[in-house]
Structures are given as structure tokens and as C-alpha cells.
Amino acid sequence: MDSQHKTRFSLQIIIFEAIMEPKPMNKKVTLLVIIASLGYFVDIYDLVLFSVVKAESLLTILSKASDIDRAATGKMLFSMQMIGMMIGGVLWGNFGG
């Protein structure tokens, strides 16, 4: 067996051991994952809640507007929400990285 095959075989053993016998996570890493998942949960909850109340809210706020105008406003608000999440993800992703 030449050295290239030995190296590849050694790497496969290292990967296998890392998968089959994971090391316990540090408490700080666990806390970080919990906090990040809570932030994700809040973002998703905001999206779902806004989708649920959007039609009724726009009907109340824009009571004299046509259905087409309310639909366009709802789409614009949703687009702004998505753009805000994208910008926030990029900025905080860079800060975190």
C-alpha cells in the first residue's frame, strides 16, 4: 500500500471515529446554539403571525382602499420583511463569523 492510500485510509478512519464517537459539546457552545435557535424561532413566529393577521389589519388600516391596493400593500410589506431578514442575516452572519 503506497503512502497516498495510507493517508486516505487514515482520513477515513478519523472521519468515521468523529461520526461514531462524537465528543461532548462545551456548555458555551450549547448555550450559543440555544440562543441562536430562539432567535430563529422569534423570526419565524413573526413571519407566521404577520401572515395570519395581515389581511384583517390591512382591511382595518386601509378601509377605503380597493382590494387590489390592499393586496399590493400586503405583498410590499411581506417583501420588505424578507429584505430585512436577508440584510439582517448577512450582517449578523458576518459579525458572528
NORCORGI-V81881 format. One record per residue. N is the residue number from 1. RES is the residue in one small letter. PSI is psi in degrees with one decimal (none if undefined). D_FIRST is the distance of its C-alpha to the first C-alpha in Angstrom with 2 decimals. Layout:
n={N:N}
res={RES:RES}
psi={PSI:PSI}
d_first={D_FIRST:D_FIRST}
This chain:
n={1:2:3:4:5:6:7:8:9:10:11:12:13:14:15:16:17:18:19:20:21:22:23:24:25:26:27:28:29:30:31:32:33:34:35:36:37:38:39:40:41:42:43:44:45:46:47:48:49:50:51:52:53:54:55:56:57:58:59:60:61:62:63:64:65:66:67:68:69:70:71:72:73:74:75:76:77:78:79:80:81:82:83:84:85:86:87:88:89:90:91:92:93:94:95:96:97}
res={m:d:s:q:h:k:t:r:f:s:l:q:i:i:i:f:e:a:i:m:e:p:k:p:m:n:k:k:v:t:l:l:v:i:i:a:s:l:g:y:f:v:d:i:y:d:l:v:l:f:s:v:v:k:a:e:s:l:l:t:i:l:s:k:a:s:d:i:d:r:a:a:t:g:k:m:l:f:s:m:q:m:i:g:m:m:i:g:g:v:l:w:g:n:f:g:g}
psi={125.9:174.3:-30.5:-41.7:-36.7:-41.8:-44.9:-42.0:-41.2:-40.4:-39.5:-38.1:-42.4:-45.0:-43.8:-44.1:-36.8:-35.2:-44.3:-27.0:71.3:145.8:149.7:144.6:149.5:149.3:-33.5:-38.7:-41.7:-44.9:-40.7:-43.1:-40.1:-45.0:-42.4:-39.7:-33.1:-39.5:-41.7:-42.5:-42.9:-42.0:-45.9:-40.3:-41.5:-44.0:-44.7:-45.4:-43.8:-39.9:-34.2:-42.9:-1.4:-50.1:-47.3:-39.7:-45.2:-33.0:-38.1:-45.2:-43.9:56.7:-28.1:-1.8:158.5:165.6:-36.1:-41.9:-40.9:-39.0:-42.0:-39.5:-41.7:-41.6:-39.7:-41.9:-40.7:-40.8:-41.3:-37.3:-43.6:-41.1:-42.4:-41.0:-38.0:-46.9:-45.2:-40.8:-41.5:-47.5:-50.5:-28.5:-39.9:-41.0:-41.2:-31.7:none}
d_first={0.00:3.80:6.75:8.24:6.29:6.74:10.20:10.99:10.25:12.35:14.94:15.30:15.97:18.48:20.21:20.45:21.96:24.33:25.56:25.92:27.35:29.43:31.25:35.05:36.72:38.97:42.69:43.22:40.56:42.20:45.60:44.39:43.04:46.34:48.44:46.50:46.82:50.55:50.96:49.27:51.54:54.62:53.71:53.21:56.37:58.28:57.16:58.09:61.38:62.39:61.69:63.88:66.87:66.62:69.06:71.72:71.47:71.80:74.70:76.45:75.74:76.35:79.08:80.94:77.92:77.03:74.12:72.34:72.74:71.51:68.45:67.71:68.17:65.84:63.13:63.61:63.38:60.18:58.70:59.73:58.06:54.78:55.00:55.71:52.69:50.48:51.87:51.64:48.03:47.05:49.09:48.14:44.51:44.53:46.39:44.03:40.90}
